[in-house]
């Protein structure tokens, strides 16, 4: 199969040769192959300056990441057959790890399907397409999901920020079956109800599954504050694990309604709910000095969405951790997490360290967690390793 060439500048193929799959617009030799000549979603043969082919990529001339390698077979490209094979391989991994059909079935580049995410909630599949190339394969994706799983419901939740960057319209569409207002999620043996359409991302965040499992080790008998609680993924599991009291803090009234429902459904009668901005609420609690907690969960949204936001974002992470440490009892636990790709694990550790010094706490790092197995990391693509979780013990008056 013949594809139009996309020629790279001299030595620009080094990252691709090392295993990366992305091509940036400033790496393309636009004198030889003008990006403007490509329609969004076109498949092109990626070639070094000497003409050597390195595979086939989806091209979008309007995006900074203008090329996404889909195969290193220069004569194949992404076909419905290749799509189906990679989805089947992704399913094989999940079924070998999880005994229940609740997981991220496809994790973009991690599963060789850049621009595609699929979350499975039992009989419901929520599909997110974020690139022009994958958008052109929309019908083939739906067909592949049908053949692979025969789900009762398939939802296209194509309303993410990446679609705007790719020049794609935002929409949510149920393409198969009938979708109820909420859907069942099971995680670590705990059932939840999550929003089917109006929630964040696909409605649930499977990436913290292993970290929430570790929560069971630390939560028993503790007074827990779940900051950015969303529908209660952390707090409810803390309660099930034996926490003496759980406070859910979120700015969304709708999310807290789900958290309350999930707490009731799991037999928890020791819960409180606080609707407020997290920063303002933590500051107020610290100033009032009326509440102290044994375990605080900090799982904020990405505070560093772009590289240029790093200084402001790191300051926000520092502020959150300082406030949380102030609210911990003398021998308290802090789970500090970040899903910001641009904040490395070393920087998050440094933020926690500096926050501890600022509030005169001796901080011990007990464990470090990362994303669960249904979010596989590609070693050559550091961007696929985005989730960090630090389990810390905070001691006052220790030194």
C-alpha positions in Angstrom: 0.0 0.0 0.0 1.4 3.4 -1.0 1.3 6.4 1.4 2.3 10.0 0.8 5.7 10.8 2.4 6.2 12.8 5.5 9.9 13.7 5.5 11.7 14.6 8.7 14.6 17.0 9.1 18.1 15.6 9.5 18.4 13.5 12.7 14.8 14.2 13.7 14.1 10.5 13.4 16.2 9.7 16.5 13.3 9.6 18.9 11.2 7.5 16.5 14.1 5.1 16.1 14.4 4.9 19.9 10.8 3.8 20.2 8.8 7.1 20.5 5.7 7.4 18.4 5.1 11.1 18.2 6.3 13.6 15.5 6.3 17.3 16.3 5.6 19.9 13.6 9.0 21.5 13.9 10.6 18.1 13.1 9.1 18.0 9.6 11.0 19.2 6.5 8.2 21.3 5.2 10.2 22.3 2.2 10.1 18.7 0.9 6.7 17.7 2.4 4.6 20.8 3.4 2.3 20.0 6.3 -0.4 22.1 4.7 -0.7 19.6 1.9 -2.1 16.9 4.3 -5.7 16.6 5.2 -6.3 15.9 8.9 -6.2 12.2 9.6 -4.2 11.3 6.5 -1.9 8.3 6.8 1.6 9.1 5.6 4.9 7.2 5.3 7.4 8.7 7.8 10.8 9.1 6.2 14.2 10.3 7.4 16.0 13.0 5.5 17.8 10.2 3.5 14.6 8.6 2.5 14.6 5.7 4.9 11.1 4.8 5.9 10.2 4.3 9.6 6.6 3.4 9.4 3.2 5.0 8.8 1.6 7.7 10.9 -1.7 9.6 11.2 -1.0 13.2 10.3 -2.8 16.4 11.4 -1.1 19.6 10.1 -3.0 21.7 12.6 -1.6 20.1 15.8 1.8 20.5 17.5 2.0 16.7 17.6 1.4 16.5 13.8 2.2 12.8 13.4 1.4 9.7 15.4 3.1 6.5 14.3 0.6 3.6 14.0 2.9 0.9 12.6 6.5 0.4 11.7 5.5 -1.5 8.7 5.9 1.1 5.9 3.5 -0.8 3.6 0.6 -1.4 6.0 -0.8 1.5 7.8 -3.7 1.4 10.2 -6.4 -0.9 8.9 -9.6 -2.3 10.4 -7.8 -5.6 10.8 -4.8 -4.1 12.6 -7.2 -2.1 14.8 -9.1 -5.3 15.8 -5.8 -7.2 16.5 -4.5 -4.5 18.8 -7.9 -4.2 20.6 -7.8 -8.0 21.1 -4.3 -7.9 22.5 -5.4 -5.1 24.9 -8.4 -7.2 26.0 -6.1 -10.2 26.6 -4.0 -8.2 29.0 -7.0 -6.9 31.0 -8.6 -10.4 31.3 -5.3 -11.8 32.5 -5.1 -9.2 35.3 -8.7 -8.5 36.3 -11.5 -11.1 37.0 -14.3 -8.6 36.5 -15.1 -6.6 33.4 -14.3 -3.2 34.9 -11.2 -1.6 33.5 -9.6 0.7 30.8 -9.7 -1.6 27.8 -7.6 0.7 25.5 -5.1 3.2 26.7 -4.0 5.1 23.6 -0.3 4.9 22.8 0.1 2.3 25.6 -1.9 -0.2 23.5 -0.6 1.0 20.1 -3.8 2.9 19.4 -2.8 6.6 19.7 -5.8 8.8 20.1 -8.2 6.1 21.4 -9.4 5.4 24.9 -12.0 2.8 25.8 -13.3 2.2 29.3 -15.4 -0.9 30.1 -18.1 -0.8 32.7 -19.5 -4.3 32.6 -21.9 -4.2 29.7 -21.2 -0.6 28.8 -18.2 0.6 26.7 -17.3 4.3 26.8 -15.2 5.3 23.8 -13.1 8.5 23.6 -11.6 9.5 20.3 -9.1 12.4 20.5 -7.3 12.5 17.1 -8.3 13.2 13.5 -6.9 9.9 12.4 -8.9 7.9 14.8 -12.0 10.0 14.1 -11.9 8.8 10.5 -12.0 5.2 11.8 -15.0 5.9 14.0 -17.2 3.3 12.4 -14.5 0.7 12.3 -13.9 1.3 16.1 -17.5 0.8 16.8 -17.6 -2.4 14.8 -14.4 -3.7 16.5 -15.9 -3.1 19.9 -19.1 -5.0 18.8 -17.2 -8.0 17.6 -14.8 -8.1 20.5 -17.3 -7.7 23.4 -20.9 -7.6 22.2 -21.7 -4.9 24.8 -25.2 -3.8 25.5 -24.3 -0.1 25.3 -21.6 1.8 23.4 -21.1 5.5 24.1 -18.9 7.9 22.2 -17.9 10.5 24.8 -16.0 12.7 22.4 -15.9 16.0 24.5 -12.2 16.1 25.6 -9.9 19.0 25.3 -7.6 17.2 22.8 -10.4 17.3 20.2 -10.3 21.0 20.1 -6.5 20.9 19.5 -7.1 18.4 16.7 -9.8 20.6 15.2 -12.5 18.1 15.9 -16.1 18.8 17.1 -17.2 18.0 20.6 -20.1 15.6 21.1 -21.5 12.7 23.2 -23.5 10.1 21.3 -25.0 6.7 22.3 -24.4 4.7 19.2 -25.7 1.4 20.5 -28.2 0.4 23.2 -29.9 2.6 25.8 -27.8 4.4 28.4 -29.2 5.0 31.9 -28.3 8.1 33.9 -25.7 6.2 36.0 -23.7 3.1 35.6 -22.2 0.4 37.9 -18.5 0.4 38.6 -16.7 -2.3 40.6 -13.2 -1.6 42.0 -11.3 -3.6 44.5 -14.5 -5.5 45.4 -16.4 -2.2 46.1 -19.5 -1.3 44.0 -20.1 2.3 42.9 -22.6 4.3 40.8 -21.0 6.8 38.5 -22.4 9.3 36.0 -22.9 7.8 32.5 -22.7 11.0 30.5 -22.2 14.1 32.6 -19.3 13.0 34.7 -15.6 13.7 34.3 -13.8 12.0 31.4 -15.5 8.6 30.9 -17.2 8.8 34.3 -14.6 7.0 36.4 -10.8 7.0 36.9 -9.5 3.5 36.8 -5.8 4.6 36.9 -5.7 4.8 40.7 -7.1 1.3 41.2 -3.9 -0.1 42.8 -3.3 3.0 44.9 -6.9 2.8 46.3 -6.2 -0.9 47.0 -3.2 0.2 49.1 -5.6 2.6 51.0 -7.0 -0.5 52.8 -3.7 -0.9 54.6 -3.8 2.6 56.1 -7.5 3.5 56.5 -8.7 1.3 59.4 -9.7 3.4 62.4 -8.7 6.6 60.8 -10.5 10.0 60.4 -10.2 10.5 56.6 -10.5 13.6 54.5 -11.0 12.9 50.8 -10.1 16.1 48.9 -11.3 16.4 45.2 -13.5 13.4 46.1 -15.6 13.3 42.9 -18.0 10.4 43.4 -16.2 8.9 46.4 -13.7 6.5 44.8 -11.2 7.0 47.6 -13.4 7.9 50.6 -15.9 5.1 50.1 -13.1 2.5 49.9 -11.5 4.0 53.0 -14.9 3.6 54.8 -15.3 0.0 53.6 -11.7 -0.7 54.9 -12.7 0.5 58.4 -12.2 4.2 58.6 -13.9 5.7 61.7 -15.1 8.8 59.8 -14.8 10.1 56.2 -15.3 13.6 54.9 -15.8 14.1 51.2 -14.7 17.5 49.8 -15.6 18.5 46.3 -16.8 21.7 44.5 -19.5 19.8 42.6 -22.8 19.2 44.3 -23.7 16.5 41.7 -20.5 14.6 42.5 -21.1 14.8 46.2 -24.7 13.4 45.6 -23.1 10.4 44.0 -20.5 10.1 46.8 -23.4 10.1 49.3 -25.3 7.4 47.4 -22.2 5.3 47.1 -21.5 5.7 50.8 -25.1 4.6 51.7 -25.0 1.7 49.2 -21.9 0.4 51.0 -23.3 0.7 54.5 -21.3 3.7 55.6 -23.0 5.9 58.2 -19.9 7.8 59.3 -19.6 10.2 56.3 -19.7 14.0 56.0 -19.9 16.1 52.8 -18.4 19.5 52.2 -19.1 21.3 48.9 -16.4 24.0 48.4 -13.4 24.9 46.5 -10.6 22.7 47.8 -8.0 25.4 48.3 -10.5 27.7 50.1 -11.9 24.9 52.2 -8.5 23.6 53.3 -7.4 27.1 54.2 -10.5 27.7 56.2 -10.2 24.4 58.1 -6.5 25.1 58.8 -7.3 28.6 60.1 -10.2 27.4 62.3 -8.0 24.7 63.8 -11.2 22.8 64.8 -10.6 19.7 62.7 -7.7 17.3 62.5 -7.5 14.2 60.4 -5.5 11.0 60.5 -5.4 10.4 56.8 -5.8 13.0 54.0 -6.2 12.0 50.3 -5.0 14.7 47.8 -6.0 13.6 44.3 -6.4 16.8 42.3 -7.1 17.2 38.6 -4.1 18.0 36.4 -2.8 21.3 37.8 -0.2 21.5 35.0 -2.1 21.0 31.7 0.7 22.5 29.6 4.5 22.8 30.0 4.2 26.6 30.3 2.0 26.1 33.3 4.7 24.4 35.4 5.6 27.3 37.7 2.0 28.1 38.5 1.1 24.5 38.8 3.9 23.5 41.1 3.0 26.4 43.4 -0.6 25.0 43.5 0.6 21.5 44.4 2.8 23.0 47.1 -0.1 25.0 48.5 -2.3 22.0 48.6 0.3 19.8 50.4 1.1 22.5 52.9 -2.5 23.0 53.8 -3.1 19.2 54.1 -0.1 18.7 56.3 -1.3 21.4 58.6 -4.6 19.5 59.0 -3.0 16.2 59.9 -2.9 15.0 63.5 0.5 14.6 65.1 1.1 11.2 63.5 -0.9 11.4 60.3 -0.8 10.0 56.8 -0.9 11.9 53.5 -1.6 10.4 50.1 -0.4 13.0 47.7 -1.1 12.3 44.0 -0.6 14.1 40.7 -1.9 13.2 37.2 0.0 16.0 35.6 2.3 14.6 32.9 4.6 17.6 33.3 5.2 17.0 37.0 7.7 14.2 37.4 7.7 11.9 40.4 11.0 13.5 41.7 9.4 16.9 41.6 6.3 15.8 43.5 8.6 14.3 46.1 10.4 17.6 46.3 7.1 19.5 46.7 6.1 17.3 49.6 9.5 17.6 51.2 9.5 21.3 50.9 5.9 21.5 52.2 6.9 19.5 55.2 9.8 21.8 56.0 7.6 24.9 55.6 5.0 23.7 58.1 7.6 22.1 60.4 6.7 18.5 59.8 9.0 15.5 59.6 7.8 13.6 56.5 8.6 10.0 55.8 7.9 8.5 52.4 6.5 5.0 52.9 5.3 4.0 49.4 5.2 5.2 45.8 2.4 4.2 43.5 1.6 4.8 39.9 -1.0 4.0 37.3 -2.6 0.5 37.2 -1.9 -2.2 34.7 -4.8 -1.2 32.4 -2.8 2.0 31.7 0.4 0.4 30.3 3.5 2.6 30.0 5.6 2.6 26.8 9.2 3.0 28.1 10.2 5.2 25.1 7.2 7.5 25.7 7.6 9.2 29.0 4.3 11.0 28.5 2.5 7.6 29.0 3.8 7.5 32.6 1.8 10.3 34.1 0.3 9.2 37.4 2.2 9.5 40.7 1.0 8.7 44.3 3.1 9.2 47.4 2.1 7.6 50.7 3.7 9.8 53.4 3.7 9.8 57.2 3.8 13.2 58.9 5.2 13.7 62.3 5.2 16.9 64.3 7.6 17.7 67.1 9.8 14.8 66.0 13.0 16.9 65.6 
